[in-house]
Amino acid sequence: MTDSPFLRACRRQSVERTPVWLMRQAGRYMPEYRAIRAKHSMLDVINTPELAAEITLQPIKTFDLDAAIIFADILPALIGMGFNLDFVPGVGPRIDNPITTTYDIDILGTPPAEETMPHTLEAIRLVSAELDSQNVPLIGFAGAPFTLASYAIEGGASKNYVKTKTLMYNEPAAWKRLMDKLVTVVSDYLIKQAKAGAAALQVFDSWAGALSAQDYVHYIQPYNRKLFSMLERADVPLISFSTRTSAYLDKVAACGGDVISVDWQLPLDVAWQAIGEKRAIQGNLDPVALLAPWRELKPRIDDVLDRASGRAGHIFNLGHGVLPDTPIDNVRRLIDYVHERTSITLTV
Ligand code: CP3
């Protein structure tokens, strides 16, 4: 397992082919996924280890992927802290008791993950046992403190993060207490995912790009640094994911992580220069390119691979998750093409 192309690339070791996996590889673009979701709510699926395990394995059975990611979500970890979370069909996640006062932050709990997330930890045990024999590593994940805080404060998705930034600017001491609590909950949850069988851990700071570089350094970086340093105890490769952070990728990389996942705003080689040669890089195809015809898709894949230019430490992925209208055939063609183009052919 430690010799799988994905784990080797995380450690910047040579690989026989560039590993590929896709964020949201288990999701609505797959008919098998939609069939399960037609009968069970999002939270039911996440809380039923057998269903979460089955969905995690759907893309592994359908495509030649180099890693699986446990089927879960970043937001249920907030439930154990005291938030009421629901996934409203057609709307997205909703929290009906978001933080509105500093008192709301003081009463948030930080219970251990085995009490609050037992079903996801069990799903990880089930899937990793099954994937071990196929030499496919399983990725565990959680939300980063800022991205989780934005949902906890806004109550759902946000365009301008007005409430989050207002709290951040007006109540710096309360912001620190909130972020410290999130670091506690997320680090504990991720370390327990690794103990349950996750072979790598990805931290999703999806909305970290909402800040200026100075504010990123002031309000996010100390907590992400703390988180990544605590996660070293998990003793598995750590992936740092964010989007729209190309103006301060160096500061993102400074927080830690073995692999930095980058979006498509910068060409891959430019992004790699920004994070430094000592880090592995994951990315960075635009997910919308997967909806385009092959004559448009292929040159975009080629561009990513040309810019990686066979250097050790590239994991092919999208810059963000697979979109619901993505044709299955394009996903298959992408995965097979990356493998074909990067395979080392042994001459006899
Ligand atoms: O990558 C994978 O295959 C693992 C599954 C996964 C999900 N959510 C399942 C999901 C992962 C890694 C996540 C992380 C997640 N969840 C993030 C970080 C990554 C990112 O996309 O930026 C965020 C911000 C969330 C919060 C979230 N969950 C939103 C905003 C939504 C609604 C938007 C949407 O795509 O519907 C969800 C719901 C969600 N999480 C779905 C899936 C497959 C769709 C549920 C459905 O309708 O079936």
Residues whose N, C-alpha, C, O or C-beta is under 5 A from the ligand:
A	BS01	CP3	L22 M23 R24 Q25 A26 G27 R37 M42 I69 I70 F71 A72 D73 I74 G92 P93 F204 S206 G321
